[in-house]
Structures are given as structure tokens and as C-alpha cells.
Amino acid sequence: MTRTIKVLLAEDQSMVREALAALLGLEEDIEVVAQVARGDEVLPAARAHDIDVALLDIEMPGATGIEAAAEVHRALPAVKLVVLTTFGRPGYLRSAMEAGADAFLVKDAPAARLADAVRRVLAGERVIDPILAAAALAEGANPLTDREREVLRAAADGSTNAELAATLHLSQGTVRNYLSTAIHKLAVRNRTEAVRTAREKGWL
């Protein structure tokens, strides 16, 4: 008798989540045993349902799919992690792999490919969208440090240097230095362009 693979599906858009669950439910050896709409609900649901594989969208409230993947990887290392994205940003691939993901696929891949990926990661394989893999290699590593990324993320809402300094518990001079360095590394003119470029590349 074929073993049933227990899957958790994390996706904040209910229509997309339900469609994916329905498609995977057509597979004889796959059962979606849990669905969540927030990244911070992934680990509790994974623990509660004793899952084999977690399918994680990147863009979710509470925590990103990459953050959720890292949390599950630390707490439940036997669970296989498949990260799904609408955006083919090469930086996301690198971040997902560093978080412990076993597969990285775009959402518009055929359902059969997703089901195949679930089976393959459970068998110990790593499954990566080939176009994204090539783009990630061409793009190179994220040039931003963790602190530069933190400051850029905080600056995305238009906060002043004084507001950033208060939020991040840094001096205004330190905030200014981090922003200046990030702008230089990304070869852009200002912080707005730096945030946009870093997001487009999946570096934030």
C-alpha cells in the first residue's frame, strides 16, 4: 500500500490556497492535512498535524514563507520544505536555500510538477526551478549585510533618519552610513531606488 504524504499548505490568498489543495487532493498519495494563511501559523500547524512536507508561499502576513521555512527547519528538521513564489526573483532562491528549503518553484508551474516535487523532496532530492536557478547564478550573492537590509526594510515606509534611528536603536549617523553604503552597493541614486532594487532582486 502506498504511503500517504501529509502536506501543510501555507498561502494567504484563500482562492489560490483552495485551488492548490484541490489539485493536490487529486493525487492518490498526497493529502493536504492543514491549511494556514499566515507565516506565523506554519510551525504550530506543522507540529499539530505531524506533516511530511510544507508548501510555503513567500508573501504572507505574520512571517514570510522564507522565515517560516527557517523556523520549521530548526524545530522540525525532518519536515521537507517547498517554497512557492509568484515572483521569479533570484535573491529569493538563495534566501530560501539558506533557510533550509528543499524545493523552490514558481506558482504557475503545472500541478503535476508540484506533486512531483513533493514526492521528490520526500525521497531526499532538491528541486529548483531551472530558470530561477540560472538567474540566481547570473545575479550573484546579495551584496547587502543583514544590518543594511534591516535599515532598508525599515526605510521603505518613508521614515526619516531620526525615526529610523529611534526604531532601530541606532544613532542617526549610523543609520545614514548604512543607507549610504546600501545605495552605493546597489548603484542607485537614493534610498527609494535602493529599496525598490533590493526588493526586485529578492534581497530584502
HUFEN-V360456 format. One record per run of one state. SS is the DSSP state (a for helix, b for strand, c for the rest). FROM is the first residue (numbers start at 1). TO is the last residue. Records with the same first field share a line. If there is no record, write none. Layout:
SS = FROM-TO  FROM-TO
This chain:
c = 1-4  11-13  26-29  37-37  50-52  58-60  62-64  76-79  86-89  99-102  107-110  123-126  129-129  140-145  156-160  169-171  187-190  201-204
b = 5-10  30-36  38-38  53-57  61-61  80-85  103-106  127-128
a = 14-25  39-49  65-75  90-98  111-122  130-139  146-155  161-168  172-186  191-200
